[in-house]
């Protein structure tokens, strides 16, 4: 497609936060009737780009043109974005489930009111009815939005976003991961409806990480990686594997091969044996890890990789399957039990799930191990202080003192504190979810060193990462997770 | 003992009561980036203010004759003794980031139950038992509603406070219970040792116990961690429901103990006594984060805040200010307490980033 008939054209859009280049020279064109998918891993700059389009963030440079009207990305604002015809629908959060469908539609536009500000319900319902018909949503406008299926709720949000376009020129619909929380059948329904809208000439920019879906719905796919725009591809030129390679920067196959080609390290007795483990998004996971081994789990966002770790830590309920730790079956009903079996887990989202940001570094270190300091009905503070100070040294944490507030440390140092918290417990099994996300290069290599030391002392490690380079550097063996299932070099059981 | 001596003894005793926080040896050897002066100012600003208030009313001509007297200190510290125990109750859920708005009502319930049981000639041990059962029951109900049903603590405890108010009116018929309170029980309430009321000493012992619980036991650590980040607390293996529920039980038991002492002090129970306690207790609990251990709700800070408010109110009262002024002071103190907790917390996080 040429740029001549482009409805939306974005060029040279860059954005940095401090020293981090979030988006570098992003370019994108979107034509009427086209579904254009934007893909990229965590922190690839997708969200930043969408935010600049929506005008909630301003770019450092670049231009956005819609229907011939050009705006400087440095002056982007929500009002201009709306006037140019850009319409946004975010996941499922944007509808009001306890209000009627007609009310949901009216809130995005206006309530028709009569004498004394009374809502003219009849007219409201007629208008809603017409909109539902136009967007092929089979529902009564009087029903509550919560009675709609998840896919239809998204369609309702789309109808609401596009309802006021009459006569003011064509609009661009931007969907931010609309299927992220939908079950498969619902996602298919939504995607089918979107194809219908596109066939009528609607331009759609679609952000997703579901590869199968991308390959069915897209006309073209643009890829972002680490903030860099790495090209736009026609759907027919892409396969599942080539798309993975574009997003991750290399193929899983080469990654798995590289790990297995390497001189194998000494791996001790089998520590963890997982058999047919299912729960939440994870299906039938079977693998094992030996003492001192670092097993990598590769996979894209939403593949179930984090859920697998949570299952092993008892933080997500197991449905079927067995887990054995050093030959003994374990229940894993709760994190408390997992910890009793000397399993440790460092979650991905440090701020929300691991850090006590307003407490001291020492508090953060001790919390998983307080009983150790409990002597004669008193917490032994001097022991705690000595232990903390030596942990800070061992883990190369840059902090003014163990009494510094954790939230004041850099991301890398905070992450080292999280590792130290668990490693001091001398775990048999260490589960790490994105251990170096949002961490600077120096801290990253420190953390890798610490993990290798830990493994060398006999701890079995499972590392989830979306960074192929990290997996290759760190792991003895790599499994690939896709749609909740493990694939790849699945010979774990033979290690024993 | 002269008045001056009492005052000196008082000003020495307070800091001495807080050795492990004020003289925290663990902090000394490590160089700190924060300005030493700034930290001291933040820690002891309210203490200085407290001393300033006491000095001011001791010298201010209209109150100089009455403020700095043993009688006045006895009244203030005795009253505050009861309030402080209730406030210690409010402090514990607050550390877990939960507001217990029923502490005053529980104290009131305990007080009227105690007084009406006495009037029915129930022996002392039975009365004490009944007060504790009342506290435990309300605490368990709050805990179950918040942890099992998942209702918000503010709404739950507000509702429970309403229910208790109903029960209190039913028990008392709206009338004060003053009949048949045993003399020895009243003597304990009005008696003094070393010049200060028994109730005040009891409060100090309870405060020391709560301080021990919060600062020297794993339970305290877990509580501060839960208050900081409940999800992270769950993922480091804390039994979060148990932890959260326990705070309400402890709060209610302490509040019920406060109610018991209230009867001893006043020789009876007014059915409306609970209403005024909740706000004063919460104000002190919130203001606790403004001193001694800034940014953390803590026992030492709470005592400082409470004495500051008490002496301020007492001075204003002696100076002839109308009663509504103390309502202004208590209401404003609650807001200032919440605001300071937020501001100091934010500053601490920012300062860490230097």
Interface residues (C-beta under 8 A of the other chain):
Chain A: X313 X315 X335 X336 X338 X339 X345 X347 X352 X353 X354 X355 X356 X357 X358 X359 X363 X366 X367 X368 X370 X371 X374 X377 X378 X379 X381 X382 X385 X400 X401 X402 X403 X404 X405 X406 X407 X408 X409 X421
Chain B: X26 X27 X30 X31 X32 X33 X215 X216 X217 X218 X221 X222 X224 X225 X228 X229 X231 X232 X233 X234 X235 X236 X237 X238 X239 X295 X345 X348 X349 X350 X351 X352 X353 X354
